Amino acid sequence: MLRLMHAPNVIIAQHWINVLAAAGVACELHNRYLNGALGEIPADQCAPELWLVDERDEALARRLIEAASKGPPDGAATWRCHACGETLEAQFTQCWRCGATRDPRDE
C-alpha cells in the first residue's frame, strides 16, 4: 500500500475515493474519525489520508484527483437525462431527479 495524499476534510476525501473507485482504482480512506481527536493529536496526523492498494496506480490516481478537483472546463455544456429528460449541469454524472447515471450519448 502507498499513502497517496492527505485530504482537506472527510467529505472531499470520500469524493476522491468515489472518483478513484469509478475508475477501478482501489483506495482506502484512513483517519476518517480522527478529526474529533484534534488538539489531543497533532493536526497533521488527524487529516484524512488516501491509501492506494496497488502502488502501480499512483500516476493514474493523481491525474484523476487533479481532474476531479478542477471540475468541468469553463463553458462545459449541460446534458439532458436520457431517462427523464431533466437538464443538468456538466459537473453532474447522475440525474438528481430520477437517479439515472449519465450516458455518454446524453447531450
ABEGO torsion letter per residue (X at the ends): XBBABBBABAAAAAAAAAAAAAAGBBBBBBGAAAAAABGABBAAAABBBBBBABAAAAAAAAAAAAAAAAEBBBGBBBBBBAAAGBBBBAABABBAAAGBBBBAABX
